[in-house]
Structure formats: structure tokens, C-alpha cells
Amino acid sequence: MEFTLSNLGRVPFDFSIGTELLSSVGLIEASPMSGSVQPEEKTKIILRFRPGVPVHYKENILVNVAHFDPAKLVCYAQGIFPVATVSFNIYHSYISYIYGS
């Protein structure tokens, strides 16, 4: 997931991403976690979701911009486990070894 912070003003501002409301440390990582946005520029924030179990999640992160109150960003996600299946033709190789074919 990603979102963009845009500075439409004439003064640069600082921002930071707060993860203190997460139910588990490291569940969501933001890149960059903090920085500055110059006038008439944009900064893309990338959020990476790192689940520990395959369940539905509803997590809150805080976006702190300049001197304003933090904005709560609600993230909905579902954890899944990737699966890879590998099949070897072991029987054919075993028969070839025994009978030399």
C-alpha cells in the first residue's frame, strides 16, 4: 500500500509515521518513516504489511504532519502464507537406476 504527501504551500514541512498503535511491533513498516516535504513537491510513503498469522487485520497508524494533530490512517489487510509445491519424478528415476534403462 502506498500514499502520497503533497505540499501545495510555500513552506517546507516535516512529517513522521507513528506505529505505536499497532497490535504487534513490526506488523506494518513505513518507508520513509520521517522526512521533509519541500514546497510544491510530493513524497510517496510505502507501507509494507508483515503478518505473523493468516487472519484479517484492522490496524491504525498515525501520520504526523508539521504542527497539526496526527491523522489516523486505518489499514485493512489479510495475512496469508505463500505455498510452493514441488513434485519430483522419483519413481521413474529409481526404476531407471535399478534396471539401467
JOGIZI-V300333 format. One record per residue. PHI is phi in whole degrees, 0 to 359 (999 if undefined). BURIAL is 1 if it has 9 or more other C-alpha atoms within 8 Angstrom, else 0. D_LAST is the distance of its C-alpha to the last C-alpha in Angstrom with 1 decimal. Layout:
phi = (PHI | PHI)
burial = (BURIAL | BURIAL)
d_last = (D_LAST | D_LAST)
//
This chain:
phi = (999 | 213 | 214 | 238 | 261 | 246 | 251 | 269 | 269 | 249 | 238 | 294 | 225 | 265 | 220 | 209 | 252 | 261 | 248 | 291 | 272 | 293 | 287 | 216 | 296 | 82 | 296 | 234 | 246 | 247 | 220 | 280 | 282 | 203 | 168 | 225 | 246 | 282 | 304 | 63 | 237 | 231 | 229 | 270 | 252 | 254 | 255 | 246 | 261 | 234 | 285 | 254 | 222 | 277 | 225 | 278 | 238 | 226 | 238 | 244 | 236 | 250 | 251 | 263 | 236 | 50 | 265 | 283 | 297 | 298 | 262 | 273 | 249 | 267 | 246 | 253 | 207 | 229 | 279 | 226 | 251 | 290 | 231 | 236 | 245 | 238 | 237 | 249 | 272 | 289 | 300 | 297 | 295 | 295 | 295 | 298 | 293 | 290 | 263 | 69 | 262)
burial = (0 | 0 | 0 | 0 | 1 | 1 | 1 | 0 | 0 | 0 | 0 | 1 | 1 | 1 | 1 | 1 | 1 | 1 | 1 | 0 | 1 | 1 | 0 | 0 | 0 | 0 | 1 | 1 | 1 | 1 | 0 | 0 | 0 | 0 | 0 | 0 | 1 | 1 | 1 | 1 | 1 | 1 | 0 | 0 | 1 | 1 | 1 | 0 | 0 | 1 | 0 | 0 | 0 | 1 | 0 | 0 | 1 | 0 | 1 | 1 | 1 | 1 | 1 | 1 | 1 | 0 | 0 | 0 | 0 | 0 | 0 | 0 | 0 | 0 | 1 | 0 | 0 | 0 | 1 | 0 | 0 | 0 | 0 | 0 | 0 | 0 | 0 | 0 | 0 | 0 | 0 | 0 | 0 | 0 | 1 | 1 | 0 | 0 | 0 | 0 | 0)
d_last = (54.3 | 56.9 | 60.6 | 63.1 | 66.4 | 68.8 | 72.1 | 74.5 | 77.5 | 79.0 | 78.4 | 75.1 | 74.0 | 71.7 | 69.1 | 66.9 | 64.4 | 65.2 | 62.4 | 64.6 | 64.5 | 60.7 | 59.7 | 57.1 | 57.2 | 54.7 | 53.9 | 55.1 | 55.3 | 57.5 | 57.2 | 59.8 | 61.7 | 65.0 | 66.6 | 69.3 | 69.6 | 71.9 | 74.2 | 72.7 | 69.1 | 66.2 | 63.8 | 60.5 | 59.6 | 56.0 | 55.4 | 52.0 | 51.3 | 49.4 | 49.1 | 48.3 | 47.7 | 46.8 | 50.4 | 53.0 | 55.3 | 58.8 | 59.9 | 63.0 | 63.3 | 66.5 | 67.2 | 70.2 | 72.0 | 75.0 | 77.9 | 77.0 | 75.9 | 72.1 | 70.3 | 67.9 | 64.6 | 62.7 | 58.9 | 56.9 | 53.2 | 50.3 | 47.8 | 44.1 | 41.0 | 38.1 | 34.8 | 31.3 | 28.3 | 24.8 | 21.7 | 18.3 | 15.1 | 14.4 | 13.0 | 9.9 | 9.4 | 10.3 | 7.9 | 4.8 | 7.2 | 8.2 | 5.6 | 3.8 | 0.0)
//
